[in-house]
């Protein structure tokens, strides 16, 4: 690899090689809600 003092600026989306949708926060929220409901049902019985 050639040594070079030039700084390379790359956008976040290009550096990650794709888009980053905000679906993960919804999946985590639904999963947490389901776990809380499951524990409540287990505790109730």
PyMOL Python script that loads the backbone (N, CA, C, O; Angstrom):
from pymol import cmd

cmd.read_pdbstr("""\
ATOM      1  N   UNK A   1       0.847  -1.165   0.000  1.00  0.00           N
ATOM      2  CA  UNK A   1       0.000   0.000   0.000  1.00  0.00           C
ATOM      3  C   UNK A   1       0.894   1.229   0.000  1.00  0.00           C
ATOM      4  O   UNK A   1       1.830   1.332   0.793  1.00  0.00           O
ATOM      5  N   UNK A   2       0.605   2.128  -0.867  1.00  0.00           N
ATOM      6  CA  UNK A   2       1.418   3.332  -0.983  1.00  0.00           C
ATOM      7  C   UNK A   2       1.117   4.277   0.165  1.00  0.00           C
ATOM      8  O   UNK A   2      -0.038   4.472   0.545  1.00  0.00           O
ATOM      9  N   UNK A   3       2.157   4.851   0.702  1.00  0.00           N
ATOM     10  CA  UNK A   3       1.965   5.824   1.777  1.00  0.00           C
ATOM     11  C   UNK A   3       1.560   7.149   1.150  1.00  0.00           C
ATOM     12  O   UNK A   3       2.187   7.634   0.209  1.00  0.00           O
ATOM     13  N   UNK A   4       0.493   7.719   1.699  1.00  0.00           N
ATOM     14  CA  UNK A   4      -0.055   8.925   1.127  1.00  0.00           C
ATOM     15  C   UNK A   4      -0.574   9.802   2.258  1.00  0.00           C
ATOM     16  O   UNK A   4      -1.224   9.308   3.179  1.00  0.00           O
ATOM     17  N   UNK A   5      -0.295  11.083   2.195  1.00  0.00           N
ATOM     18  CA  UNK A   5      -0.749  11.985   3.243  1.00  0.00           C
ATOM     19  C   UNK A   5      -2.107  12.600   2.939  1.00  0.00           C
ATOM     20  O   UNK A   5      -2.603  13.417   3.715  1.00  0.00           O
ATOM     21  N   UNK A   6      -2.710  12.217   1.824  1.00  0.00           N
ATOM     22  CA  UNK A   6      -4.023  12.754   1.477  1.00  0.00           C
ATOM     23  C   UNK A   6      -5.099  12.117   2.343  1.00  0.00           C
ATOM     24  O   UNK A   6      -5.085  10.910   2.588  1.00  0.00           O
ATOM     25  N   UNK A   7      -6.025  12.939   2.798  1.00  0.00           N
ATOM     26  CA  UNK A   7      -7.152  12.448   3.580  1.00  0.00           C
ATOM     27  C   UNK A   7      -8.286  12.087   2.637  1.00  0.00           C
ATOM     28  O   UNK A   7      -8.627  12.856   1.738  1.00  0.00           O
ATOM     29  N   UNK A   8      -8.858  10.928   2.844  1.00  0.00           N
ATOM     30  CA  UNK A   8      -9.973  10.478   2.023  1.00  0.00           C
ATOM     31  C   UNK A   8     -11.254  10.695   2.811  1.00  0.00           C
ATOM     32  O   UNK A   8     -11.393  10.208   3.933  1.00  0.00           O
ATOM     33  N   UNK A   9     -12.181  11.422   2.222  1.00  0.00           N
ATOM     34  CA  UNK A   9     -13.476  11.682   2.850  1.00  0.00           C
ATOM     35  C   UNK A   9     -14.531  10.839   2.143  1.00  0.00           C
ATOM     36  O   UNK A   9     -14.749  10.972   0.939  1.00  0.00           O
ATOM     37  N   UNK A  10     -15.176   9.976   2.910  1.00  0.00           N
ATOM     38  CA  UNK A  10     -16.210   9.099   2.369  1.00  0.00           C
ATOM     39  C   UNK A  10     -17.466   9.302   3.202  1.00  0.00           C
ATOM     40  O   UNK A  10     -17.397   9.395   4.428  1.00  0.00           O
ATOM     41  N   UNK A  11     -18.617   9.370   2.533  1.00  0.00           N
ATOM     42  CA  UNK A  11     -19.869   9.543   3.275  1.00  0.00           C
ATOM     43  C   UNK A  11     -20.143   8.308   4.131  1.00  0.00           C
ATOM     44  O   UNK A  11     -19.642   7.218   3.853  1.00  0.00           O
ATOM     45  N   UNK A  12     -20.941   8.498   5.169  1.00  0.00           N
ATOM     46  CA  UNK A  12     -21.254   7.400   6.084  1.00  0.00           C
ATOM     47  C   UNK A  12     -21.968   6.275   5.371  1.00  0.00           C
ATOM     48  O   UNK A  12     -21.669   5.103   5.599  1.00  0.00           O
ATOM     49  N   UNK A  13     -22.908   6.619   4.510  1.00  0.00           N
ATOM     50  CA  UNK A  13     -23.668   5.585   3.805  1.00  0.00           C
ATOM     51  C   UNK A  13     -22.771   4.769   2.889  1.00  0.00           C
ATOM     52  O   UNK A  13     -22.915   3.550   2.795  1.00  0.00           O
ATOM     53  N   UNK A  14     -21.855   5.435   2.221  1.00  0.00           N
ATOM     54  CA  UNK A  14     -20.941   4.710   1.326  1.00  0.00           C
ATOM     55  C   UNK A  14     -19.945   3.862   2.117  1.00  0.00           C
ATOM     56  O   UNK A  14     -19.601   2.758   1.695  1.00  0.00           O
ATOM     57  N   UNK A  15     -19.488   4.363   3.246  1.00  0.00           N
ATOM     58  CA  UNK A  15     -18.538   3.604   4.064  1.00  0.00           C
ATOM     59  C   UNK A  15     -19.185   2.343   4.634  1.00  0.00           C
ATOM     60  O   UNK A  15     -18.526   1.317   4.804  1.00  0.00           O
ATOM     61  N   UNK A  16     -20.474   2.432   4.924  1.00  0.00           N
ATOM     62  CA  UNK A  16     -21.193   1.266   5.455  1.00  0.00           C
ATOM     63  C   UNK A  16     -21.663   0.344   4.341  1.00  0.00           C
ATOM     64  O   UNK A  16     -22.189  -0.733   4.622  1.00  0.00           O
ATOM     65  N   UNK A  17     -21.490   0.729   3.113  1.00  0.00           N
ATOM     66  CA  UNK A  17     -21.872  -0.056   1.938  1.00  0.00           C
ATOM     67  C   UNK A  17     -23.366  -0.314   1.895  1.00  0.00           C
ATOM     68  O   UNK A  17     -23.796  -1.397   1.497  1.00  0.00           O
ATOM     69  N   UNK A  18     -24.159   0.658   2.296  1.00  0.00           N
ATOM     70  CA  UNK A  18     -25.606   0.505   2.199  1.00  0.00           C
ATOM     71  C   UNK A  18     -26.327   1.516   3.057  1.00  0.00           C
ATOM     72  O   UNK A  18     -25.712   2.299   3.781  1.00  0.00           O
ATOM     73  N   UNK A  19     -27.632   1.486   2.965  1.00  0.00           N
ATOM     74  CA  UNK A  19     -28.467   2.390   3.757  1.00  0.00           C
ATOM     75  C   UNK A  19     -28.638   1.833   5.164  1.00  0.00           C
ATOM     76  O   UNK A  19     -28.488   0.632   5.389  1.00  0.00           O
ATOM     77  N   UNK A  20     -28.948   2.702   6.095  1.00  0.00           N
ATOM     78  CA  UNK A  20     -29.182   2.288   7.475  1.00  0.00           C
ATOM     79  C   UNK A  20     -30.585   2.711   7.884  1.00  0.00           C
ATOM     80  O   UNK A  20     -30.771   3.790   8.447  1.00  0.00           O
ATOM     81  N   UNK A  21     -31.574   1.865   7.605  1.00  0.00           N
ATOM     82  CA  UNK A  21     -32.939   2.209   7.991  1.00  0.00           C
ATOM     83  C   UNK A  21     -33.095   2.157   9.516  1.00  0.00           C
ATOM     84  O   UNK A  21     -32.342   1.480  10.216  1.00  0.00           O
ATOM     85  N   UNK A  22     -34.073   2.878   9.993  1.00  0.00           N
ATOM     86  CA  UNK A  22     -34.269   2.941  11.442  1.00  0.00           C
ATOM     87  C   UNK A  22     -35.235   1.867  11.922  1.00  0.00           C
ATOM     88  O   UNK A  22     -35.943   2.059  12.911  1.00  0.00           O
ATOM     89  N   UNK A  23     -35.263   0.744  11.227  1.00  0.00           N
ATOM     90  CA  UNK A  23     -36.165  -0.339  11.596  1.00  0.00           C
ATOM     91  C   UNK A  23     -35.686  -1.071  12.851  1.00  0.00           C
ATOM     92  O   UNK A  23     -36.501  -1.652  13.568  1.00  0.00           O
ATOM     93  N   UNK A  24     -34.399  -1.054  13.124  1.00  0.00           N
ATOM     94  CA  UNK A  24     -33.847  -1.787  14.259  1.00  0.00           C
ATOM     95  C   UNK A  24     -34.459  -1.338  15.565  1.00  0.00           C
ATOM     96  O   UNK A  24     -34.745  -2.169  16.427  1.00  0.00           O
ATOM     97  N   UNK A  25     -34.666  -0.045  15.734  1.00  0.00           N
ATOM     98  CA  UNK A  25     -35.234   0.439  16.995  1.00  0.00           C
ATOM     99  C   UNK A  25     -36.646  -0.069  17.197  1.00  0.00           C
ATOM    100  O   UNK A  25     -37.058  -0.297  18.334  1.00  0.00           O
ATOM    101  N   UNK A  26     -37.408  -0.254  16.110  1.00  0.00           N
ATOM    102  CA  UNK A  26     -38.758  -0.791  16.233  1.00  0.00           C
ATOM    103  C   UNK A  26     -38.724  -2.274  16.591  1.00  0.00           C
ATOM    104  O   UNK A  26     -39.512  -2.734  17.417  1.00  0.00           O
ATOM    105  N   UNK A  27     -37.822  -3.015  15.977  1.00  0.00           N
ATOM    106  CA  UNK A  27     -37.690  -4.437  16.275  1.00  0.00           C
ATOM    107  C   UNK A  27     -37.292  -4.629  17.737  1.00  0.00           C
ATOM    108  O   UNK A  27     -37.848  -5.489  18.420  1.00  0.00           O
ATOM    109  N   UNK A  28     -36.344  -3.843  18.218  1.00  0.00           N
ATOM    110  CA  UNK A  28     -35.930  -3.945  19.618  1.00  0.00           C
ATOM    111  C   UNK A  28     -37.063  -3.563  20.561  1.00  0.00           C
ATOM    112  O   UNK A  28     -37.242  -4.194  21.603  1.00  0.00           O
ATOM    113  N   UNK A  29     -37.821  -2.544  20.205  1.00  0.00           N
ATOM    114  CA  UNK A  29     -38.944  -2.121  21.040  1.00  0.00           C
ATOM    115  C   UNK A  29     -40.027  -3.181  21.119  1.00  0.00           C
ATOM    116  O   UNK A  29     -40.531  -3.478  22.202  1.00  0.00           O
ATOM    117  N   UNK A  30     -40.392  -3.763  19.956  1.00  0.00           N
ATOM    118  CA  UNK A  30     -41.404  -4.818  19.949  1.00  0.00           C
ATOM    119  C   UNK A  30     -40.919  -6.053  20.708  1.00  0.00           C
ATOM    120  O   UNK A  30     -41.694  -6.683  21.428  1.00  0.00           O
ATOM    121  N   UNK A  31     -39.662  -6.395  20.550  1.00  0.00           N
ATOM    122  CA  UNK A  31     -39.105  -7.544  21.266  1.00  0.00           C
ATOM    123  C   UNK A  31     -39.127  -7.334  22.767  1.00  0.00           C
ATOM    124  O   UNK A  31     -39.472  -8.245  23.520  1.00  0.00           O
ATOM    125  N   UNK A  32     -38.759  -6.138  23.204  1.00  0.00           N
ATOM    126  CA  UNK A  32     -38.782  -5.824  24.625  1.00  0.00           C
ATOM    127  C   UNK A  32     -40.208  -5.878  25.164  1.00  0.00           C
ATOM    128  O   UNK A  32     -40.441  -6.404  26.253  1.00  0.00           O
ATOM    129  N   UNK A  33     -41.161  -5.338  24.409  1.00  0.00           N
ATOM    130  CA  UNK A  33     -42.566  -5.374  24.833  1.00  0.00           C
ATOM    131  C   UNK A  33     -43.060  -6.813  24.939  1.00  0.00           C
ATOM    132  O   UNK A  33     -43.770  -7.156  25.884  1.00  0.00           O
ATOM    133  N   UNK A  34     -42.692  -7.651  23.984  1.00  0.00           N
ATOM    134  CA  UNK A  34     -43.119  -9.052  24.029  1.00  0.00           C
ATOM    135  C   UNK A  34     -42.509  -9.795  25.212  1.00  0.00           C
ATOM    136  O   UNK A  34     -43.174 -10.635  25.819  1.00  0.00           O
ATOM    137  N   UNK A  35     -41.278  -9.505  25.540  1.00  0.00           N
ATOM    138  CA  UNK A  35     -40.639 -10.145  26.689  1.00  0.00           C
ATOM    139  C   UNK A  35     -41.323  -9.711  27.980  1.00  0.00           C
ATOM    140  O   UNK A  35     -41.557 -10.537  28.863  1.00  0.00           O
ATOM    141  N   UNK A  36     -41.641  -8.443  28.099  1.00  0.00           N
ATOM    142  CA  UNK A  36     -42.328  -7.955  29.298  1.00  0.00           C
ATOM    143  C   UNK A  36     -43.707  -8.603  29.417  1.00  0.00           C
ATOM    144  O   UNK A  36     -44.112  -9.006  30.508  1.00  0.00           O
ATOM    145  N   UNK A  37     -44.426  -8.703  28.303  1.00  0.00           N
ATOM    146  CA  UNK A  37     -45.736  -9.358  28.321  1.00  0.00           C
ATOM    147  C   UNK A  37     -45.597 -10.834  28.686  1.00  0.00           C
ATOM    148  O   UNK A  37     -46.393 -11.358  29.466  1.00  0.00           O
ATOM    149  N   UNK A  38     -44.594 -11.504  28.127  1.00  0.00           N
ATOM    150  CA  UNK A  38     -44.386 -12.925  28.423  1.00  0.00           C
ATOM    151  C   UNK A  38     -44.083 -13.129  29.905  1.00  0.00           C
ATOM    152  O   UNK A  38     -44.628 -14.046  30.520  1.00  0.00           O
ATOM    153  N   UNK A  39     -43.231 -12.298  30.487  1.00  0.00           N
ATOM    154  CA  UNK A  39     -42.934 -12.425  31.914  1.00  0.00           C
ATOM    155  C   UNK A  39     -44.151 -12.112  32.765  1.00  0.00           C
ATOM    156  O   UNK A  39     -44.346 -12.736  33.808  1.00  0.00           O
ATOM    157  N   UNK A  40     -44.966 -11.171  32.351  1.00  0.00           N
ATOM    158  CA  UNK A  40     -46.187 -10.848  33.091  1.00  0.00           C
ATOM    159  C   UNK A  40     -47.149 -12.019  33.065  1.00  0.00           C
ATOM    160  O   UNK A  40     -47.771 -12.338  34.078  1.00  0.00           O
ATOM    161  N   UNK A  41     -47.277 -12.669  31.898  1.00  0.00           N
ATOM    162  CA  UNK A  41     -48.155 -13.836  31.793  1.00  0.00           C
ATOM    163  C   UNK A  41     -47.632 -14.977  32.647  1.00  0.00           C
ATOM    164  O   UNK A  41     -48.414 -15.639  33.330  1.00  0.00           O
ATOM    165  N   UNK A  42     -46.333 -15.221  32.625  1.00  0.00           N
ATOM    166  CA  UNK A  42     -45.732 -16.275  33.441  1.00  0.00           C
ATOM    167  C   UNK A  42     -45.937 -15.978  34.927  1.00  0.00           C
ATOM    168  O   UNK A  42     -46.254 -16.879  35.703  1.00  0.00           O
ATOM    169  N   UNK A  43     -45.760 -14.739  35.316  1.00  0.00           N
ATOM    170  CA  UNK A  43     -45.930 -14.360  36.707  1.00  0.00           C
ATOM    171  C   UNK A  43     -47.395 -14.486  37.130  1.00  0.00           C
ATOM    172  O   UNK A  43     -47.686 -14.845  38.271  1.00  0.00           O
ATOM    173  N   UNK A  44     -48.307 -14.192  36.214  1.00  0.00           N
ATOM    174  CA  UNK A  44     -49.731 -14.239  36.509  1.00  0.00           C
ATOM    175  C   UNK A  44     -50.204 -15.676  36.763  1.00  0.00           C
ATOM    176  O   UNK A  44     -51.070 -15.909  37.607  1.00  0.00           O
ATOM    177  N   UNK A  45     -49.618 -16.658  36.010  1.00  0.00           N
ATOM    178  CA  UNK A  45     -50.011 -18.066  36.182  1.00  0.00           C
ATOM    179  C   UNK A  45     -49.145 -18.677  37.196  1.00  0.00           C
ATOM    180  O   UNK A  45     -49.295 -19.859  37.504  1.00  0.00           O
TER     181      UNK A  45
END
""", "prot")
cmd.dss("prot")
cmd.show_as("cartoon", "prot")
cmd.util.cbc("prot")
cmd.orient("prot")
